[in-house]
Amino acid sequence: MTVDTAMVMAAGLGTRMRPLTDNCPKPLVKVAGKALLDHVLDKARRAGVTKAVVNVHYLPDQIEAHMAAHAQDLDILISDERDLLLETGGGLVKAAPKIAADPFYCLNSDAIWTEEGAEDALVSLAKAWDGTRMDGLLLLVPKDRAFCHSGKGDFNLDGSQRLVRRGDHPAADFVFTGNQLLSHRLLRDAPLGPFSTNKLWDRAIAEGRLYGIVHQGDWFDIGSPQAIAPTEAALTVNG
């Protein structure tokens, strides 16, 4: 199965990336000579994506102008959150009418990942998708391959690859990479206004319909200016 549509999250304020984001939206901050947003879009193209829905809020005109350069080989639609930043869940709900595909990728624009093995990570997500069992399939990475990231882990996996929250445990085995494959079923009866995708995930977990697969490469969380240099060094080593 080839998934042809991606929702790209690009509306955040980028406060942890200051001063780089004082006059530049975080998705346009450059790592290894290329905007973070372009790193993600290049991966999406290689996976077969031909349509991208990009949400905007902070310095939106810059992102819209930047996206015009991609219009030659991608059908670009903007989901405008200028008036109100809707967070991850609210952003998905607002963008959903622009997304005809089911399932569709939802990709964060603030991380970079390397590929290992025979196929790209997004292709692996598409191959692992089973719409009869899943409302969401998240790409996870083991904590020891989540670089520039200080979290304690987000999820464990049960024997059937269903997601289990860390809960009260001090740590979990896997970190969410910001990349996922979703069905519109996940968005049913969603609240209005700003809210986190966690609300939708929790329902899907309770229903046994949120799954994960493990990324085979490295993953870099570009959450602060200090993350850029080690990420660039690693990318040089990895080619």
Secondary structure, DSSP 8 states (H G I E B T S, - for coil): ----EEEEE-----GGGTTTTSSS-GGG-EETTEEHHHHHHHHHHHTT--EEEEEE-SSHHHHHHHHHTTTTTSEEEEEE-SS---HHHHHHHHHGGG---SSEEEEESSEEE---SSS-HHHHHHHH--TTT-SEEEEEEEGGGEET-----SEEE-TTSBEEE-TTSS--SEEEEEEEEE-GGGGTT--SSS--THHHHHHHHHTT-EEEEE-SS-EEE--SGGGHHHHHHHHHHH-
